[in-house]
Amino acid sequence: MALAILFSAATVFAADINAGTAISDSTKTKKVKPEKVQYTCTMHPEVLSDKPGKCPKCGMALVKKTDAKKKTASDKMKM
């Protein structure tokens, strides 16, 4: 009887170990989409482009568009 209990316990623990492995494997395959980068003119914010270049209105270089909500540590220090 003790042997049956020991065998049952070993089976239960082996099943838990495999279940944990399956969960960790599935999280590894999850891919994160990179953020879409847009470029804009500092003088004409309505001008948007998927790649760097020059503004069609004034010829200035387009810069990466940043969200107003996302402020970096250096932006906070300037205030």
C-alpha positions, 0 to 999 in steps of 0.5 A: 500500500505504501508503494502505491501511495508513493507511486501516486505521489510521484505521478502527480509531481511529474505531471506538475513539472511538465505542466510548468514547462508547457506554460513557460514554453508557450510564453517564449513563443509569444512575439512582441510587435515593434512599435511603428515609427513615424517621422514628422516635421517640427514646423508642420506636425501634420506631415507624417512619414514612415521613413526619414526624409525631408518635409515636402512643405519646407524642406526641413529634415523629418524627426521621429514622432514621440507621444506627448504622454511618454516623457523621458528622464531627460525631458523631465529634468529640463522642466 
